[in-house]
Amino acid sequence: MRFLGLVLRTLFLIVVVAVTARVATPQNESLWTAYDTPADLFRIILGATVCIFVAFQIFRYSRNPADMRNWVPIGLAVVPLAVICAVVIW
């Protein structure tokens, strides 16, 4: 149960990083011309900050087995929804 909870938590956080990175990219321009539009620059900076924070959370998990067991039902419900969200956004 602990391993399954860890795997589901990790999959969910990886999908969150992927979706955040996709949403944070400039919409009409390339990455190098994002400095021309302040909104795109803010979106890139905020998205990179969120991606770094969530990626850091992947490697920082609770050693308590009860916490990982809690992720099993949560992960079984949330991981498919996150994958569907990622497919729709992409």
Residue pairs with C-beta under 8 A, 6 or more apart in sequence:
1 65
1 68
1 69
1 72
2 65
2 68
2 69
3 68
4 72
4 75
5 67
5 68
5 69
5 70
5 71
5 72
5 75
6 61
6 68
6 71
7 75
8 71
8 72
8 74
8 75
8 76
8 79
9 61
9 68
9 71
9 75
10 58
11 75
11 79
12 75
12 78
12 79
12 82
13 54
13 55
13 57
13 58
14 58
15 79
15 82
15 83
15 85
15 86
16 54
16 82
17 51
17 54
17 55
17 58
18 86
19 82
19 85
19 86
19 89
20 47
20 50
20 51
20 54
21 47
21 51
22 86
22 89
22 90
23 43
23 47
23 89
24 43
24 44
24 46
24 47
24 48
24 50
24 51
25 31
25 44
25 47
26 33
26 34
26 37
26 40
26 43
26 44
27 40
29 36
29 37
29 40
31 44
34 40
34 41
34 44
35 41
61 67
61 68
62 68
